[in-house]
Amino acid sequence: MRWFAYNGDADGICSMVQWGLVYGVDGKRITGVKRDIELLDRVLPTPGDEVVVMDISLARNHSMAQDLARKGISVTWFDHHLAGDEVEGINSYIDTSDNVCTARIVEQHIGQDSNWAQVALHGDGLSKHSSKPNYKELGELLNYNGYGADLSDLHFHPDDLMMLCLDSKTPEQFMLSSAFAKLKDGFETDISNAKMIEENDGFYLLPNEAWARRVVGVMAHRINEKGSGPHVIAIDKGDTFQISMRGESGIGELCAMFGGGGRATAGGIDNLPKAEITALMNEVNSRRSA
Ligand SMILES: [Mn+2]
């Protein structure tokens, strides 16, 4: 049996759709909200099974990947987040260049240009590297759907959304569907709430409500388009902040200093103790151009 573990955001979905259009997606598919990157815990292959992983950090799943490889399971890993130490015995296609998303890596692996890879670039906030500006809204909406504390925050379970995209075959066809209309309506309501929030002490502070948990990713991309950053959005979780950060470079590493992670231009920290926000903002401010 083939297992899939994929990020429930636009990039993960578009990677799976590309794979599915060529090879099919039969098997056991594991995904979740975008923040749920420990999906490998739910992959339980038996000898002879194979595992395909898309848009999930190998660094954050290093020991799981190592276990699978030791058991002789065939593992194919596509990703663009921090790779960490090499894992022997797995097929990894990892490119952390800041103009690449996982769907682009999958596109290259399959050897067939795909508009879904263009959609994914927009979803990952890499619009300037896409040749198809007409997919910006779709990319943003697929990305937006993946954000939430848990699946109950989302408009669609990411796997249901992935299957709807796959059934549509092309982005154009999906954009005519009622699912697309539902995402668009939900997004417009959430983003109008987000626009009421102003930057304070160098960061944007959102309440811990479903709309905020859903819209934080797209809000971050939009703010990022206005300047070089780093830009910081915090969700108030009581004793801690959930941090989303965007910028031009070094964002994943900056977040990793505070227990988070990410890639060159986007990162996050799940639970930053409130006492550490000053230290974080000092780091951020030292990287902001005057
Ligand atoms: Mn991605």
Boltz pocket constraint, residues with backbone or C-beta under 6 A from the ligand:
constraints:
  - pocket:
      binder: B
      contacts: [[A, 11], [A, 12], [A, 55], [A, 80], [A, 101], [A, 102], [A, 124]]
      max_distance: 6.0
